[in-house]
Every structure is written in C-alpha cells, then in structure tokens.
Amino acid sequence: MFTKILVPLDGSDKSFEALDFASNIAKKYDAEVFLLSVFRKYSFMEGSFASLNSGIDKDNLEDALRESSKEIVSEGKEILKNNEVTKVRAFVKTGAAAKEILKFSKDNNIDLIIIGSKGQGELSGYLLGGVSHKVTGLAKCPVMVI
C-alpha cells in the first residue's frame, strides 16, 4: 500500500515521534523512508532580531543552519537503523517548510507524509502547527499528523 513515506524532521519531539510511527509503517509495508529537513535562510535574522544588526555573518549563519539540519537527518537515519528500517534516504532543503515539503512529496511520488503536529518554533525549527496544517490541506497524498 505505501512504498514511499516522507517524514519531515526539525529536531522537535513531535517530529521524532512521527519518525517512530513511520518506522513501524515502513517495516509493515517494506516502504522506503525519506527524511527531509528544511531550513529557512536567515530565519534567525527575521522579525525583531533584524533590527539589532548584530553583525552575524549571514554565510556562517546559513552554514550553521544547514549543518544543524544535516545533524537532524543523521539522527533520524540512526533511529531508523536501530528500528531495522533499511530503505532510507535523507535530504536537506532551504526554503519555506510547507512549500518545500509539498514540492518534495510531489517530485518524489510520495505515498504518505507523516508529520509532527508542531515543532521547535520559528527560531530553532520549522514544523509549526501552521506547517502541518498547510501540508495536510494541500498534499496530494495522505498525511498523518502525530
């Protein structure tokens, strides 16, 4: 029934709960799990922080955000390995979370998205309740919100 499962990760407890749930489904259907972490360029600099002009190098900030996303998907891969899920691919993307999740699911013919209900928040993650709500409303495949 399900051959390709997408699990967006932001490092929050809910995103890793979604991953645990996905591992059970993946084992049941021998499905491939796609891990996706999306970071927003310079998101730290938006909002009230933008006026501080803190002198943070934007390139270094982007590198740090990318590295954090890589660590999150690496942790996800390790969890799946420990849960005996062998078909795993991991990706890091830049952009608005909901938009990137939807684009990725379409481009990769995803059968099921399993997403956390809310995440870290604007400064340290991306899976806000609004993201899971947008994905649920616009995805062309079934979405499970954990």
N, C-alpha and C positions, 0 to 999 in steps of 0.2 A: 504494500500500500504506500509506504513512504520510502523513498530511496535517497532523498537529499533533504537534510534538516539543517536549517540555519539557526545559529544561536548567537545573537549579538551580545557582546560582553563589554562591561565598563569597569569591572572590578568590584561592583557592589554585591552585597549578599544575595539580593534577588536575582542578579544575573547568573551567579553561580548556582543558585537553586534551580534556575531554568536549565542550566547545563546538566545538573544531576538528573533532572527529569528527562532531558533529551538523551542522556546516555542509556537509560532504560528502554526508550523507544527505539533508539538506534540498534541496540542488541536484539530486540524483538524482531525487527524488520530487516536486519543486516544492512542498515542505511549508512550513508556517508554523512558525517557531521562537518558542517562549515562553520568555523568560528570567525566572527567579524568584530573588530574593534574600530570604532570611528572616533577620531578626534577632530575638534574644530580648531582651525588655525587661529592662533592668538586669542582664543576664548578667554584666557586669563586677563587679557587687556581690555575686554569689553566692559560695558556698564560703568560702575563707579570707579573701577580701577583705571580706566582710560584717562581720567583727569589727573591722576597722580604723577604721570610722566616719570616713572620710576627708573628709567634708564635701562630696563631689561632688554637685552639683545633679542629681537624677535626671532632670528635664526636659531639661537640657542634655546629659546623657549619652544619653538616648533620641534627641534630635535628632542627636547626633553619629553614633550607630549607624545611624539612618535615612539620614543623608547619605552615610555610607560605603557602605551598600547601594545607594543611587542611583548612586554613582560606579562601583561594580562592574558594575551592569547597563548603564550608559552605555559602559563599556569593552567589555562583551560586544557591544553593538549596533555599536560601531565595528569590532570584529573581524569580525562577520558582514557588515557593509557592505563591508569590504576583501575578504572572501571571496565577494562578489557574491551574498549571500543577501538578498533584498529583502523577504520577508514575515517581519517581526519585531515582536514585542510584548514589552514589559518590565514587570515588576511587582515591587514591594517589599511584603513582608508581615511582620507581627510575630507571633511565637509560637514553638512548638517546631518545629524544622525538618522532621522526618519527617512530623509531623501536618499541617503546612501544605502540604508537597509533595503528600501523598496527597489532601488535600482539593482543592487546586488542580487536580490531574490529573483528579479525578472531576468537579468543577464545569465544567471546560472540555473534557471529552471528549477528553483527550489520548490519542494512539495509541501513543506511545513516550516513555519517560523515559530520558535519557542523563545519568548522574550520575558525579561523581568518586568514586573509591574511598575517599579520605579527604581531609580539608580542613585548615583552618588550626588547629584546636584550639578548646577551649572559650572562651578569652579573645578571640580575634580572628576566629573564623569559626564555622561550624556544621556543615560536612559531615564529621563524624567517621565512622569506619568503621561505627559503630553506626547512623548515619542511613541510609547506603546499604544496610546490611543490612535495616533495618526497611522501607525503601521497596521493596526487592527482594521481601521476603516478603509485603507487604500490598497492593502495587499491583494494580489490575485490568487493567493493560495491560503489555506487555513493558517490561523495564528492562534497559538496557545499563550496566554498571559499567566505567568507564575508570580 
